[in-house]
Amino acid sequence: MIGIVGGSGDFGRGLGARLRAAGEEVALGSRTPRDDLIANEDACRDASVVFLSVPPDGVDSMSRGLAPVLGGKIVVSVASPVVFRDGKPGAAPGDVSLAELTATAVPDARVVAGFHTVSAKALAGDGALEEDVLLAGDDADAKAEVARLAGLVVSGRAVDAGRLEVARWIEPLTAVLINVNRNYKAQSGILVTGLP
Ligand SMILES: NC(=O)c1ccc[n+]([C@@H]2O[C@H](COP(=O)([O-])OP(=O)(O)OC[C@H]3O[C@@H](n4cnc5c(N)ncnc54)[C@H](OP(=O)(O)O)[C@@H]3O)[C@@H](O)[C@H]2O)c1
């Protein structure tokens, strides 16, 4: 079972639909359960992997609030520090990554950062996502499981970018791609070349 906290948002819904289409069981969580959305806590409870798909300013408090149900689980942090200034997309990263905030809030969670370069709009479409997913994390087994899930979503590969700290430099890439998308009126992703 996969839980998606913030599963009412465009990213969580798109990711959930892709994972379901690939045969995974997915629970969509929300602060306001309704229709196909259940409480975030309930979406986490029976999940072995939980995607934390809430806006950056909600990551710390949501992680702390859900800590009792996230312990021991693989928690995938997809949050990016995107901000819009005068309508222009940018990034306002903190001293540490959003993924590290979650790791601090839930010390016994197996936190993996990833999917920051996958667009919600692209997820919502039905075409193949011909792109890679960058992953960062300190738990190799957790990263391998998230890489398996990434392989269900994109036709590229899951690229191991290293330890969780690397999330500091992956997370703001979302803002780069939003700017690219605006310039090209496209849904861009990334492909890492030169790998064996
Ligand atoms: N959109 C993209 O293309 C994209 C790409 C890469 C990464 N990301 C990252 O993925 C995450 C989710 O993206 P999104 O576009 O789906 O975001 P979103 O629509 O702004 O938020 C997702 C859901 O989070 C809940 N939420 C809103 N504010 C919250 C708060 N302060 N605390 C806790 N929960 C809150 C809401 O659900 P309820 O009201 O139902 O609880 C909302 O529907 C973000 O961190 C974003 O940076 C997005």
PDBQT file of the ligand as one rigid body, heavy atoms in Angstrom, charges set to zero:
ROOT
HETATM    1  N1  LIG A 201       3.057  20.577  -9.165  1.00  0.00    +0.000 N 
HETATM    2  C1  LIG A 201       4.175  20.104  -9.722  1.00  0.00    +0.000 C 
HETATM    3  O1  LIG A 201       4.334  20.040 -10.957  1.00  0.00    +0.000 OA
HETATM    4  C2  LIG A 201       5.282  19.612  -8.813  1.00  0.00    +0.000 A 
HETATM    5  C3  LIG A 201       6.448  19.064  -9.388  1.00  0.00    +0.000 A 
HETATM    6  C4  LIG A 201       7.450  18.592  -8.529  1.00  0.00    +0.000 A 
HETATM    7  C5  LIG A 201       7.286  18.700  -7.150  1.00  0.00    +0.000 A 
HETATM    8  N2  LIG A 201       6.159  19.250  -6.643  1.00  0.00    +0.000 N 
HETATM    9  C6  LIG A 201       5.995  19.379  -5.200  1.00  0.00    +0.000 C 
HETATM   10  O2  LIG A 201       4.985  18.464  -4.820  1.00  0.00    +0.000 OA
HETATM   11  C7  LIG A 201       4.255  19.002  -3.706  1.00  0.00    +0.000 C 
HETATM   12  C8  LIG A 201       2.779  18.940  -4.048  1.00  0.00    +0.000 C 
HETATM   13  O3  LIG A 201       2.546  19.710  -5.203  1.00  0.00    +0.000 OA
HETATM   14  P1  LIG A 201       1.066  20.173  -5.585  1.00  0.00    +0.000 P 
HETATM   15  O4  LIG A 201       1.192  21.023  -6.787  1.00  0.00    +0.000 OA
HETATM   16  O5  LIG A 201       0.150  19.021  -5.604  1.00  0.00    +0.000 OA
HETATM   17  O6  LIG A 201       0.751  21.084  -4.303  1.00  0.00    +0.000 OA
HETATM   18  P2  LIG A 201      -0.600  21.739  -3.774  1.00  0.00    +0.000 P 
HETATM   19  O7  LIG A 201      -1.720  21.428  -4.704  1.00  0.00    +0.000 OA
HETATM   20  O8  LIG A 201      -0.323  23.169  -3.475  1.00  0.00    +0.000 OA
HETATM   21  O9  LIG A 201      -0.809  21.000  -2.375  1.00  0.00    +0.000 OA
HETATM   22  C9  LIG A 201      -1.122  19.632  -2.287  1.00  0.00    +0.000 C 
HETATM   23  C10 LIG A 201      -2.112  19.408  -1.163  1.00  0.00    +0.000 C 
HETATM   24  O10 LIG A 201      -1.477  19.691   0.095  1.00  0.00    +0.000 OA
HETATM   25  C11 LIG A 201      -2.481  20.103   1.024  1.00  0.00    +0.000 C 
HETATM   26  N3  LIG A 201      -2.005  21.323   1.679  1.00  0.00    +0.000 N 
HETATM   27  C12 LIG A 201      -2.068  22.602   1.224  1.00  0.00    +0.000 A 
HETATM   28  N4  LIG A 201      -1.478  23.451   2.081  1.00  0.00    +0.000 NA
HETATM   29  C13 LIG A 201      -1.048  22.684   3.117  1.00  0.00    +0.000 A 
HETATM   30  C14 LIG A 201      -0.371  22.978   4.325  1.00  0.00    +0.000 A 
HETATM   31  N5  LIG A 201       0.002  24.223   4.664  1.00  0.00    +0.000 N 
HETATM   32  N6  LIG A 201      -0.077  21.954   5.161  1.00  0.00    +0.000 NA
HETATM   33  C15 LIG A 201      -0.434  20.687   4.833  1.00  0.00    +0.000 A 
HETATM   34  N7  LIG A 201      -1.090  20.346   3.704  1.00  0.00    +0.000 NA
HETATM   35  C16 LIG A 201      -1.380  21.342   2.857  1.00  0.00    +0.000 A 
HETATM   36  C17 LIG A 201      -3.765  20.350   0.242  1.00  0.00    +0.000 C 
HETATM   37  O11 LIG A 201      -4.583  19.222   0.454  1.00  0.00    +0.000 OA
HETATM   38  P3  LIG A 201      -5.799  19.201   1.522  1.00  0.00    +0.000 P 
HETATM   39  O12 LIG A 201      -6.336  20.592   1.631  1.00  0.00    +0.000 OA
HETATM   40  O13 LIG A 201      -6.769  18.256   0.856  1.00  0.00    +0.000 OA
HETATM   41  O14 LIG A 201      -5.203  18.675   2.756  1.00  0.00    +0.000 OA
HETATM   42  C18 LIG A 201      -3.304  20.349  -1.194  1.00  0.00    +0.000 C 
HETATM   43  O15 LIG A 201      -4.287  19.874  -2.105  1.00  0.00    +0.000 OA
HETATM   44  C19 LIG A 201       4.770  20.417  -3.480  1.00  0.00    +0.000 C 
HETATM   45  O16 LIG A 201       5.639  20.448  -2.374  1.00  0.00    +0.000 OA
HETATM   46  C20 LIG A 201       5.510  20.751  -4.764  1.00  0.00    +0.000 C 
HETATM   47  O17 LIG A 201       6.619  21.602  -4.520  1.00  0.00    +0.000 OA
HETATM   48  C21 LIG A 201       5.149  19.692  -7.438  1.00  0.00    +0.000 A 
ENDROOT
TORSDOF 0
